[in-house]
Amino acid sequence: MKIFSYLKRIKKDESILVFDIGSSSVGAAFFMAQKSGVPKVVKTFREPTKLEDSVDADRFLSSTLKSLEVVAQRAFDARLGAPSRIFCVLSSTWRVSQTRVINFEKNTPFVFTPKFADELIQKEINLFKEDNLAKYKTTPDKVRMIEVQTIKTMLNGYETPKPLEQKATGLEMTVFISLSEEEVLKKIEETIRKHFNFEKIKFCSFLLSSFIVVRDTYLNQENFLLVDIGGEVTDIAMAKGNTLRESISFPLGRNFIIRGVAATLGSSLEEAKSSIALFKDGHATVAATNKIGPVINKLQMEWLQKFQESLANLSNDISIPSTIFMIVDKDLADFFRRTIEVEQFNQYTLTESKFKVIFLGTEIFHDRAQVEEGVVYDPGLVMDSIYINGI
């Protein structure tokens, strides 16, 4: 089995359908992958996942599949033709990922060949599987490897973009690996195949795709944090020297705020969402502001504490980058930016300097993707499209 690989530009123009399966919604986009490296997004769709009073794994999967069903139907009804390939990009809710560093040294020079690289990577895959099978108390037949991607290769201490057939005495190879539950993947495939008779559906992670896109967009920014605030989960990834070093998640997203307000005020989830929106935009009455303000501040501090703890666990012996690229729904971008910037975490971690938070909104990837006039600009789907166009 050939494993060793790097991201490569697509060789021909083709129509691709990508599904973005997150923790609060499901999206889809048709785009034309182009040899120029700039995808042309021709249609996007997005369906929220039903917000429940509490998170139950079975109900959550069922709600997500229902949203996927709606999106797949809408994509089929768009009558844009059969795609040449279908991708599913999964949030951390639906997969387990890890960056692993392979070190190899020898007194005499060795030749870096695909076979040699594959043997080293396969050992890491086996170790990764063993770790996670033990952690989740499951068996090999119940999980599937969905992603094995070489991020960086260094020979004799120097990064080498084209290492094949070169001689060296020392090797360091950074590899990103993901797996997911077989049952979940099969249900996703079955839902999509109701509408698109497609045998091979490629799965990948939003963590790697967003890291690659941000890294290649901000070429002068070698060190950064990538913070993805979803409906149920917040993911944090740390890049050092243009390499994805570590990642961590905690189970508090935007829905945590909504549920907290609803529970404290005794309101429905929809009423809580409306109250938060009015408060955030400064349109709430004085009485409503006095009532909801302390509640939101308390929840904000709870989220911030988990964020702080995650940063401390993310980095034991190196400084935390000061630049943060944030992925979150536009309506909460300012809220979470202020939450992060108000505290410097010095009591928890050693930061490089004051945090600078950059929201990855519509204007960021203007030069890296074309979005046809009249098409809803969906930043997550645009990032997915840019990444896939580079495979």
RAVENRA-V763478 format. One record per residue. N is the residue number from 1. RES is the residue in one letter. SS is DSSP state (alpha for helix, beta for strand, coil for the rest). PSI is psi in degrees with one decimal (NA if undefined). NEAR is the number of other ideal C-beta (glycine too) atoms within 12 Angstrom. Layout:
# RAVENRA-V763478
n:N res:RES ss:SS psi:PSI near:NEAR
n:N res:RES ss:SS psi:PSI near:NEAR
This chain:
# RAVENRA-V763478
n:1 res:M ss:coil psi:127.3 near:14
n:2 res:K ss:coil psi:121.3 near:14
n:3 res:I ss:coil psi:-46.1 near:28
n:4 res:F ss:coil psi:125.9 near:29
n:5 res:S ss:coil psi:159.6 near:22
n:6 res:Y ss:coil psi:161.6 near:26
n:7 res:L ss:coil psi:132.9 near:27
n:8 res:K ss:coil psi:150.4 near:16
n:9 res:R ss:coil psi:144.6 near:20
n:10 res:I ss:coil psi:145.5 near:27
n:11 res:K ss:coil psi:-18.0 near:13
n:12 res:K ss:coil psi:156.8 near:15
n:13 res:D ss:coil psi:134.9 near:19
n:14 res:E ss:beta psi:157.0 near:24
n:15 res:S ss:beta psi:128.8 near:31
n:16 res:I ss:beta psi:142.5 near:43
n:17 res:L ss:beta psi:124.4 near:44
n:18 res:V ss:beta psi:135.0 near:49
n:19 res:F ss:beta psi:134.2 near:52
n:20 res:D ss:beta psi:108.8 near:48
n:21 res:I ss:beta psi:102.7 near:49
n:22 res:G ss:coil psi:-161.8 near:47
n:23 res:S ss:coil psi:-1.3 near:39
n:24 res:S ss:coil psi:-6.1 near:38
n:25 res:S ss:beta psi:166.8 near:36
n:26 res:V ss:beta psi:132.3 near:45
n:27 res:G ss:beta psi:166.1 near:43
n:28 res:A ss:beta psi:151.5 near:48
n:29 res:A ss:beta psi:137.9 near:49
n:30 res:F ss:beta psi:132.0 near:42
n:31 res:F ss:beta psi:155.2 near:43
n:32 res:M ss:beta psi:114.0 near:33
n:33 res:A ss:beta psi:130.7 near:37
n:34 res:Q ss:coil psi:148.6 near:27
n:35 res:K ss:coil psi:-23.3 near:17
n:36 res:S ss:coil psi:-16.0 near:19
n:37 res:G ss:coil psi:-3.9 near:26
n:38 res:V ss:coil psi:108.6 near:25
n:39 res:P ss:beta psi:150.1 near:40
n:40 res:K ss:beta psi:108.2 near:29
n:41 res:V ss:beta psi:119.6 near:43
n:42 res:V ss:beta psi:-17.6 near:33
n:43 res:K ss:beta psi:138.2 near:36
n:44 res:T ss:beta psi:153.1 near:37
n:45 res:F ss:beta psi:149.4 near:36
n:46 res:R ss:beta psi:131.4 near:30
n:47 res:E ss:beta psi:123.2 near:29
n:48 res:P ss:beta psi:152.4 near:27
n:49 res:T ss:coil psi:140.0 near:35
n:50 res:K ss:coil psi:128.8 near:25
n:51 res:L ss:coil psi:122.0 near:29
n:52 res:E ss:coil psi:162.4 near:23
n:53 res:D ss:coil psi:-31.0 near:18
n:54 res:S ss:coil psi:162.1 near:16
n:55 res:V ss:coil psi:116.1 near:26
n:56 res:D ss:coil psi:127.3 near:13
n:57 res:A ss:alpha psi:-45.7 near:18
n:58 res:D ss:alpha psi:-44.1 near:14
n:59 res:R ss:alpha psi:-37.3 near:17
n:60 res:F ss:alpha psi:-43.6 near:30
n:61 res:L ss:alpha psi:-42.4 near:29
n:62 res:S ss:alpha psi:-43.5 near:19
n:63 res:S ss:alpha psi:-38.7 near:29
n:64 res:T ss:alpha psi:-41.8 near:41
n:65 res:L ss:alpha psi:-33.6 near:32
n:66 res:K ss:alpha psi:-40.9 near:22
n:67 res:S ss:alpha psi:-38.9 near:34
n:68 res:L ss:alpha psi:-39.4 near:42
n:69 res:E ss:alpha psi:-44.3 near:28
n:70 res:V ss:alpha psi:-46.0 near:28
n:71 res:V ss:alpha psi:-42.9 near:42
n:72 res:A ss:alpha psi:-39.6 near:36
n:73 res:Q ss:alpha psi:-44.4 near:21
n:74 res:R ss:alpha psi:-37.7 near:27
n:75 res:A ss:alpha psi:-39.8 near:41
n:76 res:F ss:alpha psi:-42.5 near:28
n:77 res:D ss:alpha psi:-18.4 near:15
n:78 res:A ss:coil psi:-17.8 near:24
n:79 res:R ss:coil psi:51.2 near:12
n:80 res:L ss:coil psi:11.9 near:25
n:81 res:G ss:coil psi:168.4 near:17
n:82 res:A ss:coil psi:128.1 near:19
n:83 res:P ss:coil psi:154.0 near:34
n:84 res:S ss:coil psi:-25.3 near:22
n:85 res:R ss:beta psi:152.3 near:28
n:86 res:I ss:beta psi:131.8 near:36
n:87 res:F ss:beta psi:148.9 near:40
n:88 res:C ss:beta psi:121.1 near:47
n:89 res:V ss:beta psi:121.2 near:47
n:90 res:L ss:beta psi:138.0 near:42
n:91 res:S ss:coil psi:175.0 near:44
n:92 res:S ss:alpha psi:-18.4 near:36
n:93 res:T ss:alpha psi:-29.9 near:37
n:94 res:W ss:alpha psi:5.7 near:42
n:95 res:R ss:coil psi:164.0 near:39
n:96 res:V ss:beta psi:130.4 near:32
n:97 res:S ss:beta psi:158.4 near:40
n:98 res:Q ss:beta psi:142.0 near:35
n:99 res:T ss:beta psi:127.0 near:34
n:100 res:R ss:beta psi:138.6 near:34
n:101 res:V ss:beta psi:123.6 near:27
n:102 res:I ss:beta psi:124.2 near:34
n:103 res:N ss:beta psi:136.1 near:19
n:104 res:F ss:beta psi:129.6 near:24
n:105 res:E ss:beta psi:149.6 near:17
n:106 res:K ss:beta psi:144.6 near:17
n:107 res:N ss:beta psi:-34.6 near:7
n:108 res:T ss:beta psi:150.0 near:10
n:109 res:P ss:beta psi:142.2 near:15
n:110 res:F ss:beta psi:161.1 near:24
n:111 res:V ss:beta psi:129.1 near:19
n:112 res:F ss:coil psi:104.5 near:33
n:113 res:T ss:coil psi:160.8 near:19
n:114 res:P ss:alpha psi:-39.3 near:21
n:115 res:K ss:alpha psi:-43.3 near:18
n:116 res:F ss:alpha psi:-45.8 near:28
n:117 res:A ss:alpha psi:-43.4 near:34
n:118 res:D ss:alpha psi:-38.3 near:24
n:119 res:E ss:alpha psi:-42.0 near:22
n:120 res:L ss:alpha psi:-43.3 near:31
n:121 res:I ss:alpha psi:-39.1 near:35
n:122 res:Q ss:alpha psi:-36.0 near:24
n:123 res:K ss:alpha psi:-41.4 near:22
n:124 res:E ss:alpha psi:-37.6 near:31
n:125 res:I ss:alpha psi:-44.2 near:32
n:126 res:N ss:alpha psi:-41.5 near:21
n:127 res:L ss:alpha psi:-41.8 near:19
n:128 res:F ss:alpha psi:-44.0 near:29
n:129 res:K ss:alpha psi:-46.7 near:29
n:130 res:E ss:alpha psi:-44.8 near:18
n:131 res:D ss:alpha psi:-45.6 near:19
n:132 res:N ss:alpha psi:-30.8 near:28
n:133 res:L ss:alpha psi:-38.7 near:21
n:134 res:A ss:alpha psi:-41.6 near:14
n:135 res:K ss:alpha psi:-42.6 near:14
n:136 res:Y ss:coil psi:6.4 near:17
n:137 res:K ss:coil psi:53.1 near:9
n:138 res:T ss:coil psi:-179.2 near:21
n:139 res:T ss:coil psi:160.2 near:14
n:140 res:P ss:alpha psi:-33.2 near:17
n:141 res:D ss:alpha psi:-8.2 near:12
n:142 res:K ss:alpha psi:2.5 near:19
n:143 res:V ss:beta psi:159.2 near:31
n:144 res:R ss:beta psi:132.9 near:28
n:145 res:M ss:beta psi:127.5 near:33
n:146 res:I ss:beta psi:-14.1 near:33
n:147 res:E ss:beta psi:126.2 near:39
n:148 res:V ss:beta psi:108.3 near:37
n:149 res:Q ss:beta psi:126.8 near:37
n:150 res:T ss:beta psi:122.6 near:40
n:151 res:I ss:beta psi:-39.9 near:38
n:152 res:K ss:beta psi:139.9 near:34
n:153 res:T ss:beta psi:129.7 near:37
n:154 res:M ss:beta psi:129.4 near:28
n:155 res:L ss:beta psi:125.4 near:31
n:156 res:N ss:coil psi:35.1 near:21
n:157 res:G ss:coil psi:1.9 near:14
n:158 res:Y ss:beta psi:135.0 near:15
n:159 res:E ss:beta psi:133.8 near:20
n:160 res:T ss:coil psi:101.6 near:24
n:161 res:P ss:coil psi:-30.3 near:17
n:162 res:K ss:coil psi:78.0 near:12
n:163 res:P ss:coil psi:-15.1 near:29
n:164 res:L ss:coil psi:134.6 near:22
n:165 res:E ss:coil psi:11.1 near:16
n:166 res:Q ss:coil psi:152.5 near:23
n:167 res:K ss:beta psi:146.5 near:19
n:168 res:A ss:beta psi:165.3 near:27
n:169 res:T ss:beta psi:-13.1 near:17
n:170 res:G ss:beta psi:141.0 near:25
n:171 res:L ss:beta psi:137.1 near:36
n:172 res:E ss:beta psi:119.7 near:28
n:173 res:M ss:beta psi:125.9 near:38
n:174 res:T ss:beta psi:123.5 near:33
n:175 res:V ss:beta psi:136.3 near:38
n:176 res:F ss:beta psi:127.5 near:44
n:177 res:I ss:beta psi:138.5 near:40
n:178 res:S ss:beta psi:145.6 near:39
n:179 res:L ss:beta psi:162.5 near:36
n:180 res:S ss:beta psi:165.8 near:35
n:181 res:E ss:beta psi:132.4 near:29
n:182 res:E ss:alpha psi:-40.9 near:21
n:183 res:E ss:alpha psi:-41.7 near:20
n:184 res:V ss:alpha psi:-45.9 near:32
n:185 res:L ss:alpha psi:-40.0 near:31
n:186 res:K ss:alpha psi:-40.2 near:21
n:187 res:K ss:alpha psi:-37.1 near:25
n:188 res:I ss:alpha psi:-45.8 near:38
n:189 res:E ss:alpha psi:-43.3 near:31
n:190 res:E ss:alpha psi:-39.7 near:20
n:191 res:T ss:alpha psi:-43.4 near:34
n:192 res:I ss:alpha psi:-39.4 near:36
n:193 res:R ss:alpha psi:-12.4 near:21
n:194 res:K ss:coil psi:-26.8 near:20
n:195 res:H ss:coil psi:-28.8 near:28
n:196 res:F ss:coil psi:111.0 near:35
n:197 res:N ss:coil psi:79.7 near:15
n:198 res:F ss:coil psi:122.6 near:26
n:199 res:E ss:coil psi:-52.0 near:11
n:200 res:K ss:coil psi:109.9 near:16
n:201 res:I ss:beta psi:125.1 near:32
n:202 res:K ss:beta psi:128.1 near:30
n:203 res:F ss:beta psi:144.6 near:38
n:204 res:C ss:beta psi:174.7 near:43
n:205 res:S ss:beta psi:144.3 near:44
n:206 res:F ss:alpha psi:-27.9 near:46
n:207 res:L ss:alpha psi:-50.8 near:47
n:208 res:L ss:alpha psi:-42.9 near:46
n:209 res:S ss:alpha psi:-43.5 near:44
n:210 res:S ss:alpha psi:-38.3 near:45
n:211 res:F ss:alpha psi:-47.8 near:46
n:212 res:I ss:alpha psi:-43.8 near:38
n:213 res:V ss:alpha psi:-44.6 near:37
n:214 res:V ss:alpha psi:-44.5 near:40
n:215 res:R ss:alpha psi:-43.9 near:33
n:216 res:D ss:alpha psi:-16.8 near:25
n:217 res:T ss:alpha psi:-39.8 near:28
n:218 res:Y ss:coil psi:77.5 near:26
n:219 res:L ss:coil psi:-25.9 near:11
n:220 res:N ss:coil psi:0.9 near:11
n:221 res:Q ss:coil psi:89.8 near:25
n:222 res:E ss:coil psi:-27.4 near:21
n:223 res:N ss:coil psi:126.3 near:31
n:224 res:F ss:beta psi:163.9 near:37
n:225 res:L ss:beta psi:143.2 near:44
n:226 res:L ss:beta psi:116.3 near:43
n:227 res:V ss:beta psi:116.4 near:45
n:228 res:D ss:beta psi:108.9 near:46
n:229 res:I ss:beta psi:100.3 near:45
n:230 res:G ss:coil psi:-167.2 near:41
n:231 res:G ss:coil psi:-44.8 near:40
n:232 res:E ss:coil psi:-19.7 near:36
n:233 res:V ss:coil psi:145.2 near:37
n:234 res:T ss:beta psi:125.2 near:44
n:235 res:D ss:beta psi:137.1 near:43
n:236 res:I ss:beta psi:126.9 near:43
n:237 res:A ss:beta psi:142.9 near:44
n:238 res:M ss:beta psi:126.0 near:39
n:239 res:A ss:beta psi:131.8 near:41
n:240 res:K ss:beta psi:127.5 near:30
n:241 res:G ss:coil psi:39.1 near:21
n:242 res:N ss:coil psi:20.4 near:26
n:243 res:T ss:beta psi:135.8 near:30
n:244 res:L ss:beta psi:105.8 near:40
n:245 res:R ss:beta psi:-52.2 near:34
n:246 res:E ss:beta psi:159.7 near:33
n:247 res:S ss:beta psi:153.6 near:38
n:248 res:I ss:beta psi:154.4 near:33
n:249 res:S ss:beta psi:154.1 near:35
n:250 res:F ss:beta psi:145.5 near:30
n:251 res:P ss:coil psi:49.3 near:25
n:252 res:L ss:coil psi:117.3 near:34
n:253 res:G ss:coil psi:-157.2 near:39
n:254 res:R ss:alpha psi:-31.3 near:41
n:255 res:N ss:alpha psi:-24.3 near:39
n:256 res:F ss:alpha psi:-40.1 near:38
n:257 res:I ss:alpha psi:-44.7 near:43
n:258 res:I ss:alpha psi:-46.6 near:37
n:259 res:R ss:alpha psi:-38.3 near:30
n:260 res:G ss:alpha psi:-42.4 near:30
n:261 res:V ss:alpha psi:-43.7 near:38
n:262 res:A ss:alpha psi:-44.0 near:29
n:263 res:A ss:alpha psi:-41.9 near:20
n:264 res:T ss:alpha psi:-40.0 near:23
n:265 res:L ss:alpha psi:-5.6 near:26
n:266 res:G ss:coil psi:32.3 near:13
n:267 res:S ss:coil psi:172.4 near:23
n:268 res:S ss:coil psi:167.4 near:17
n:269 res:L ss:alpha psi:-39.0 near:28
n:270 res:E ss:alpha psi:-39.6 near:17
n:271 res:E ss:alpha psi:-38.6 near:19
n:272 res:A ss:alpha psi:-42.4 near:31
n:273 res:K ss:alpha psi:-43.2 near:29
n:274 res:S ss:alpha psi:-42.2 near:22
n:275 res:S ss:alpha psi:-41.3 near:33
n:276 res:I ss:alpha psi:-42.9 near:37
n:277 res:A ss:alpha psi:-44.5 near:25
n:278 res:L ss:alpha psi:-42.9 near:23
n:279 res:F ss:alpha psi:-46.2 near:32
n:280 res:K ss:alpha psi:-38.2 near:30
n:281 res:D ss:alpha psi:-2.2 near:15
n:282 res:G ss:coil psi:22.4 near:13
n:283 res:H ss:coil psi:1.0 near:14
n:284 res:A ss:coil psi:152.9 near:21
n:285 res:T ss:coil psi:165.1 near:14
n:286 res:V ss:alpha psi:-42.8 near:12
n:287 res:A ss:alpha psi:-43.6 near:12
n:288 res:A ss:alpha psi:-38.9 near:23
n:289 res:T ss:alpha psi:-44.3 near:21
n:290 res:N ss:alpha psi:-27.4 near:14
n:291 res:K ss:alpha psi:-45.6 near:20
n:292 res:I ss:alpha psi:-25.2 near:34
n:293 res:G ss:alpha psi:-54.3 near:25
n:294 res:P ss:alpha psi:-33.6 near:17
n:295 res:V ss:alpha psi:-47.9 near:29
n:296 res:I ss:alpha psi:-39.0 near:35
n:297 res:N ss:alpha psi:-40.0 near:23
n:298 res:K ss:alpha psi:-46.1 near:19
n:299 res:L ss:alpha psi:-37.5 near:34
n:300 res:Q ss:alpha psi:-42.3 near:32
n:301 res:M ss:alpha psi:-32.9 near:20
n:302 res:E ss:alpha psi:-44.1 near:24
n:303 res:W ss:alpha psi:-42.6 near:34
n:304 res:L ss:alpha psi:-39.0 near:30
n:305 res:Q ss:alpha psi:-42.3 near:21
n:306 res:K ss:alpha psi:-35.9 near:27
n:307 res:F ss:alpha psi:-45.2 near:40
n:308 res:Q ss:alpha psi:-46.6 near:30
n:309 res:E ss:alpha psi:-38.1 near:22
n:310 res:S ss:alpha psi:-40.8 near:32
n:311 res:L ss:alpha psi:-39.7 near:39
n:312 res:A ss:alpha psi:-39.2 near:23
n:313 res:N ss:alpha psi:-23.5 near:20
n:314 res:L ss:alpha psi:-33.6 near:34
n:315 res:S ss:coil psi:108.9 near:28
n:316 res:N ss:coil psi:-34.0 near:16
n:317 res:D ss:coil psi:7.9 near:12
n:318 res:I ss:coil psi:157.5 near:19
n:319 res:S ss:coil psi:153.5 near:21
n:320 res:I ss:beta psi:130.1 near:39
n:321 res:P ss:coil psi:149.1 near:38
n:322 res:S ss:coil psi:-18.3 near:27
n:323 res:T ss:beta psi:126.4 near:29
n:324 res:I ss:beta psi:123.6 near:40
n:325 res:F ss:beta psi:121.2 near:41
n:326 res:M ss:beta psi:131.2 near:40
n:327 res:I ss:beta psi:115.9 near:46
n:328 res:V ss:coil psi:158.3 near:37
n:329 res:D ss:coil psi:140.0 near:35
n:330 res:K ss:alpha psi:-37.0 near:24
n:331 res:D ss:alpha psi:-16.8 near:19
n:332 res:L ss:alpha psi:8.0 near:36
n:333 res:A ss:alpha psi:-49.1 near:27
n:334 res:D ss:alpha psi:-37.1 near:20
n:335 res:F ss:alpha psi:-51.2 near:31
n:336 res:F ss:alpha psi:-28.9 near:36
n:337 res:R ss:alpha psi:-47.5 near:25
n:338 res:R ss:alpha psi:-38.9 near:20
n:339 res:T ss:alpha psi:-44.6 near:36
n:340 res:I ss:alpha psi:-43.5 near:39
n:341 res:E ss:alpha psi:-22.0 near:23
n:342 res:V ss:coil psi:-21.4 near:19
n:343 res:E ss:coil psi:136.5 near:23
n:344 res:Q ss:coil psi:-3.1 near:21
n:345 res:F ss:coil psi:18.7 near:31
n:346 res:N ss:coil psi:-27.7 near:18
n:347 res:Q ss:coil psi:-9.2 near:13
n:348 res:Y ss:coil psi:-41.4 near:22
n:349 res:T ss:coil psi:165.9 near:29
n:350 res:L ss:coil psi:108.6 near:19
n:351 res:T ss:beta psi:156.1 near:30
n:352 res:E ss:coil psi:-41.1 near:25
n:353 res:S ss:coil psi:-170.4 near:16
n:354 res:K ss:coil psi:137.0 near:18
n:355 res:F ss:coil psi:138.0 near:32
n:356 res:K ss:beta psi:115.9 near:23
n:357 res:V ss:beta psi:124.0 near:32
n:358 res:I ss:beta psi:116.5 near:28
n:359 res:F ss:beta psi:125.6 near:29
n:360 res:L ss:coil psi:80.7 near:36
n:361 res:G ss:coil psi:-162.6 near:26
n:362 res:T ss:coil psi:-30.9 near:22
n:363 res:E ss:coil psi:-18.1 near:17
n:364 res:I ss:coil psi:-42.3 near:25
n:365 res:F ss:coil psi:27.0 near:34
n:366 res:H ss:coil psi:-39.4 near:17
n:367 res:D ss:coil psi:-6.5 near:15
n:368 res:R ss:coil psi:-7.1 near:32
n:369 res:A ss:beta psi:144.7 near:39
n:370 res:Q ss:beta psi:131.6 near:25
n:371 res:V ss:beta psi:117.8 near:31
n:372 res:E ss:coil psi:149.1 near:19
n:373 res:E ss:coil psi:134.6 near:11
n:374 res:G ss:coil psi:-9.2 near:10
n:375 res:V ss:coil psi:134.5 near:25
n:376 res:V ss:coil psi:125.0 near:23
n:377 res:Y ss:coil psi:111.6 near:28
n:378 res:D ss:coil psi:105.4 near:36
n:379 res:P ss:alpha psi:-40.2 near:39
n:380 res:G ss:alpha psi:-45.2 near:44
n:381 res:L ss:alpha psi:-32.4 near:46
n:382 res:V ss:alpha psi:-43.9 near:42
n:383 res:M ss:alpha psi:-41.7 near:45
n:384 res:D ss:alpha psi:-44.0 near:46
n:385 res:S ss:alpha psi:-41.7 near:47
n:386 res:I ss:alpha psi:-44.4 near:46
n:387 res:Y ss:alpha psi:-49.7 near:43
n:388 res:I ss:alpha psi:-36.3 near:46
n:389 res:N ss:alpha psi:-21.8 near:42
n:390 res:G ss:coil psi:-4.7 near:32
n:391 res:I ss:coil psi:NA near:30
